[in-house]
Amino acid sequence: MEKQYDVCIIGAGVVGNAVARELSRYHLRAAVVEKESDVSMGTSSRNSGVIHSGIHYKPGTVRAQLNVQGNAMMTDLCRELKVKIQYIGKLTIAQDEEDIQTLHSLKEQGEANGVPGLEILDAEQMQKIQPGVGGIKALLSPSTGIICPYGLAIGLAENAHANGVDFYLSHEVSHISSTGQGFRVKTVAGADLSCSVLVNAAGLYADRLCRMLGITEYSIYPCRGEYLILDKRLQGSLNVLVYPAPRKGGAGLGIHLTNTVDGNILIGPSNEYVDAADDYACTAQIIELLKKEGHELLPGLSTSDFIRNFSGLRPKQTPPEVKGFKDFVIESRKDVPGFINLVGIESPGLTCSPAIALMVRDMVAERLPLREKSSFVAERPGRVGFFHELPPNEQAELVEQNSDYGEIVCRCEQITKKEVLDAIQNPLGVKTVAAIKYRSRAMMGRCQGGFCLPRIVQILQKDFGYRPEDYILNSAGSRLFAGSVR
């Protein structure tokens, strides 16, 4: 049976969810359609988690404008959604005279974009901010911040859902047709949706979605970046983010050190073009390169400090032989009325996401009347952070109210049973191990689930009646158990 909507958004990454949340303010029937089993399973969760200042992009471009605008919106947005954010600043480091010229160019560019507080520092000034950092000069950008990227995407989605947006997870789009009055969207899982406005926020698959509607001028070239995660023993080693001065023709901003809001440090990303939009492989060669870079930037590193690696993919519009960057494509197609097309939203897409949502909202308003809902609730329930971060008196009060707060399930991250239960019973109804991990931080510590995964398995069995075949890592084909034995 066909389900009718005013707006359908294809893609539940941070941009698609930001659009959904913005549109949920209005009297619209809206839906998000996503091929993965959860939101934020692609580019949106596999990145450095940096809120960029806006120094890297040419003045006058869509990318530069939305970067600075999105950066300014993040504090209020994260307060409403209960998402951690910290504006800790960034040092972009020069190692030679050529790099110094790059710093001056970035400063001029950033000031033209409206980035506040930019300052070029000498070696002594750098050392006061970040003792032990190498280099001869640095550009300080104090409005650079860090955020939990999947936390933001999940927060946007859950708030949009609470305000009436439907989410179709595990629904890969198989066919789109233009009806003259709008669009009909069919999925592999059997959903049949119609809508007046269709938003392409499919990220790495945006070009494929375009081709379903006969739009052939765009191509996405996946570019893989690998990372290493460092143990929390090194928490406090970095006061600011540390980036190298970018080199001309690169596909990214270079391998750098990045704090996370939860206390780890990331080394990465590398950049390597790959053929497939789902090639998240991690390679021995790049791991060794990242370890080498990490030792140069943090000489005190030991082998035991590397606790995990992962990779992400950038949806680049520039092919391997060109590299570099193209401006974002954010367009309301005149040749396909009602189709709002977002292509090539790579870095700083995370930072830009709330500003992109406003831009898309205005495009939707050209097609549909937007009347604000008095029932819209901007605040997401809950609190910022985790139980172990609370003062002892607040912890004691919570344990008195609910004894599940008194049971530690994840020893490394100090995550309680109540937090695991909340993650299992998430508002979107996602029932995977990855969903528990991303929402609670259980299994993200030094042992990477060695201690807590068996306990989570027991909780799912005893409290929720899980059978061996019900335990899914992140998609239908990723079962944890093949069956049971006597």
N, C-alpha and C positions, 0 to 999 in steps of 0.2 A: 504494500500500500504506500502510495506517495505521501511524503510528509512535506508540508509547505512552510517556507520561511521567507522572511524579507531579505535576510543576508545570510549567505553561507561563506565561511572562511575555511580555506583549505590549508592546513598546517597548524599544529599546536606547539610551535616553538615560541620563544619570547615575544616575537613580533605579532604572530597570530593571536596569542593570548592577550597582548596589550590592546590590540584592535577589538577583540571580543569584550574585554573589560570596559573599554571606553564606550562601545555601542550599547552595553548593558545599562547605561544611564538613561536610555531612551525607550519609548514604547515601540520596540521592534521585536520581531521573532527572529532570533539569531541562533546559528549553529556553527560549531567548529568540527571539522572532519579531519581525522589524523590516522595515518597508516600504522603507527606504532601503538603499543599497548598502554602507553602513558604519555603525558605531555612532556616536552623538553627532553626527548631522548636522542636528539641529533646534535647539530651545531650549538644549540642554546645551552646545553649542559657540558659541552666538551671544549672549554675555552679557559682563558686566564682569569675570568671574572673581574675584569678591570672596567671601571667607569672612566672613560677617556676624557681628557680636557678639551680636545679640539685643535691641537697644534699640528696635526699631521696632514690636514686636508686643505686643498686649494680654496681660497676665499671665493665665495659666490657659488660653490657647488652645493647640491642638496645635502651631500654627506656632511660638509662642514657646518652648515646651518643647523641640521638636526642634531649633530653631535653636541653643540654648545647648548641648544635648547633642551635636549634630553638630560644632559648633565645637571642643569638647573632644576629639573623637575624631580630628580631622583630622591631627594631627602624627604619631601612630603609623601611621595608615592610609597616609599619603603616604610615610613611611619604608619601609613594607613594599612599596609599589607603585613606588617610585623616581620619585615625582612631586614636582616643585618646589612648595614652599609657603613663604611668608614672612609672618610676623605683624608688619606695619609700623605698624598703628594707623590711626585715621581722625579727622579733624577735621570736625565738623558745624558749619557756620558760620552765625552770626546776623548779619543786616544791619540789623535794627531791633528795637524793643522787643517787638513781637509774636513775632519769631523767638526772642528770649531766653526768653520764656515757653515756647516750644516746646522749647528745650534743656532747661529744668528738668523739663518733663513727660517728655521722653525719658530723662533721667537717672533719674527716679523709676521709670519703667516698666522700664528696663533693670536697675536694682537689684532690683526685685521679681522679675525673671526670673532673677536670679543672675549677671548680667554683671559681671565683675570690673573694678576699676580706673577706673571712670568719674569724670571730673573736668571741671568747667566752668572754662575759662581766660579771662583777660582778653586784650586786644589785644597787650599786651607779651609775655605767655606764649605766645600763638599764634605770634608772630613768631620766637621762639626755636626753636620746633619746625619751622615752615615760613616762612622769610623771604619777605616780599612778599605773603603771603596777605591778601586783603581781609576786611572784617567787623569787628564790634565785640566779639564774644565767640565762643567755640566750645566744643563738647562733645568731649572727647577720649575715644575708646574704644580702648584699647590692644590689645584682643583681636581687632580686625578684621584680616583678612589678605588675601593675594592668592594665587591658584593658577592654573595653566593648566587651564581647565575641560574642554577636550577631552582633555587629557593624563590627567586623573583618570578620565574616562569610559572612555577606551581602556584605561588600566591596570586598572580594575575588570573590564572585559570580558575582557581577555587572561588575567588571573589566574583568573577564573571558568572560562574555556575550558580553561586548563591543569589545572583541578581537575574537569573532566568535564562542564561545561555545553555543550550544543549550541547553536550560533547559526544561525538561518535568516535570512540577510540577503537583501534584495531580495524579501521575501515579505510583500506587503501582505495583511492579513487580509480575506477576502471574505465569510466566513460563520462564525458561532459558534452552536452549539446545545447546550442542556443535555440530557444523556442520563439524568438521574436519579442516575447514579453519578459523574458528572463532566461533562466538556465535550468537544466535538469542534470542532476549529478547522481551517478550510480557508483556503488562501491562493490568490491570483491566480496565483502561480507553480506551483501544483499540489501543494503539501504538504498532507497529511491527517494531523493530529495529534490524539491524545486525551490527556486529563489529568484527574487528580482535583481539582486546584486550579488556578484560572486567576487570574492577577494582571494587572490593567489598569494599565499604566504608560505609556499611549499619549500622555500630554502633551496636545498641541493637538488630538488626535483621541480623547481619553478619552470624551467624550460620545457620539461615534458608536459606539464599542465598547459603551458602556452600552446604547444603543438596540438593538443586535443581540441583547441578552438581555432586551429589554422594559422596561428601566429608563429612564424618560423625565424624571426630575426635574432632570437636570443639563444645563446648556448652557455651552459654552466660547466666549468672545468673544476672538478674537486681537487683541492689542494690540502694535503694532510699535514698536520702539525702534531708532533709527539711531545709528551711531557713526562717528567719525573716528579713524584710527590715526595717531599722530605718529611721525616719524623718531626713531631712537635718538640723534640729536644732542642731544636734550633729556633723555637719561638722567641722572638725578641732580637734575633740576629739582624733583621732588617727593620729600619725605622721608616723607610720609604721604598717605593718600587724603584728598581734599578734596571734601566734599559740602555742598550748601546745606541749610539747615533745611527740612524738607518742609512743603509748604503743604497745607492741608486740602482733601480732595476730589480730590487728584491720583491718577493711575493708576500712578505710580511714585515714586521717591525724588528725582526731579529730575536735570537735567543736571549731571554732575560730572566731575572729573578722576580717573583711575584709573591707577596704575602697573600694569604687567604684570610677571610674574616673568622675562620675557625681555628687558626693557629698554625697551619702547615705553610710550607713554602713550596712553590712550583718552580721548576726549571724547564724552560721551553718557550715557545714551541719551535720545532724545526719547520721547514717547509719543503714539501715534495709533491709535485703533481701526481695524481693517481687516476686510473681509468674508471673506477667504480665509485658511485656515490654512497656506498656502504662499506668501503674498505678502511676499517678502523684498525688495521694491523699495527703492531708495534715491532720494530726491527732491532736486532742486536747491534747493528752498525750505528743507528741513531741513539740508542741507549748509551753506548760508549761515548759518543760525541757529547751528549748532554751531561754525562758524569764528568767528562773532562772540563767542559765549560763551567759546571758547578764548582769544581775544585778551584778553578781560577778565580771565580767570583767570591767563593766562600772557602778559603783555604782550610778551615777547621773541619770540613766534611769528612766523615768516615763511611766506609762501605755500608755499614748497618743503618745509616741515615736514610737510605733510599728504600721506601716502603712499598711503592707501587708505581706503575706507569700506565698511561692511557694516551689516546690520540683523538683528535677532532678533525673535522673537514671544513674548509672555507668554501663557500659557493662563489668562486671567482668567475668573472666574465672575461678575463684576459687569459689566453691560452699559454702553454709553457714557453713558447718561443717569444712571447711578448712580456709576460710577467707584469709587475706593477699593479696599478689599481684603475678601475673605472668607477664613475659615479654611480650611486644607487639609481635604479629605475623604479620610480613610483608614479604610476600613470593611470588615468581613467581613459580607457581606450574608446576612441571615437568610432573606430571600425567595428567594435564589438560592444555596443552600448550596455552599460551595467557591469562591465568587467574591469575591476581594479587590480592592477598588475604590479607586483613587487618582485623585482629580480635583482640578484647580485647583492643581497643584504648581508655582506660579510662585516668584519670589524670596521667601525664601531657600532654594529647593529644592536648589541645589547644596550649600550648607552643611549642610542637613538630611539629605542622601542617606544617609549611613551610619546615622543614627539611624532614619530611615524603614525601612531594611533590617531593623533589629532588631525594629521594630514589626510588620513584615510576617512576619518569621520566627516570631514568637510566634503570629500568626494562623494560619500554616501548621501550627504545632504542635498547634493545636486540631483539625485535620483528619487529620494524618498523624503517625506516630511519627518523631521526629528522633533519629537515632543518629549521633554524631560520627564522622568518618572519621579514622583514624590517619594516613592518607596525605595529608591536606590540607596543601598548601604555601602559606603566607601570603606568602612572599617572591617577588616578581617578579624574574626575572633582569635583569641590566643594571646601570646606574648612574644616578644623578641628574644631569641636565644633559647637555652636549654636549662633544665632543672639544676644541673651542677653549677651553672653560672649565677644562680640566685644566692642572696645572702642566707646564712644559716637559719635565721628566724623565719624567713619565707619558706624555706625548704621544710622546716618542722611543721609549719601550718598546713602545707600541702600533704605531707605524709599523714597528718592527723585526719585530714579530710578524705584521703584515699591511700590505702596502704600499698597500692601498686607503685606509688612514688618511692617507697622504701626498698624496693627490690631492684638491684642493678643487673641488667641483662647484658649490656656491652661494657666490659671492664675498661677497655682502652679509652673510650670516649665518655664513660660514666653516664650512659643512657639508661633510663629506668624502664621498667615494664610498662608503666602508664604511657610513656612516650612512644614505645613500640606499639602498644595497643591503639593509640591515636593515629599512628601512621598506617596501621592495618585498616582501620576504619575511616580512611580518608574520604573527603566529600565527593571525589570523583569516582570512587568505587574501584580503584585499581588494585588488583590482587596479585601482585608479583613481589618477589624478594627485592628487586631493584626499587620498587615503589617505597618499601619500608626503609631501605637504605637511604634514599635521597630525602625522605621526609624526617627521619629521626637521627641520622648519622650513625646508627648502629652499623657495624661491619666496616666502618671507615677508618678505624684506628690502626695501630701498629700491627696487630695480628691479622687484620683484614678478614675478620669473621671467624677465625679459628676458635675463639672462645664463645662468641655470642650466636653464631648461626645455628648450632645444635639447639640452643635454648629458644631461639625464634621458631625453629621447626616444631619444638614441643608445644609452644604457645599456639601455633596455628593448628596443631593436631587436637590439643585438649580443649581449647576455647572456641575453635571455629570448625572443627570436624574435618580438617584436611586429610585427604588420602595421599599416598605417595605420588600419584599421577597429577595431583593438584598443585604441586610445588613448581612454580615457573619462575625462572630468573628474570627475564624481561620480555619474552615474546613466546608465542605458541610453541615454537620449536626448541625452546631452551629449558627442558625439564631437568630438575635437580636429581630426581630418582627415576630409575627405569621400572621399579616395581618394589615388591616387598618379599622377604623371605621369612620362613618360620624360625 
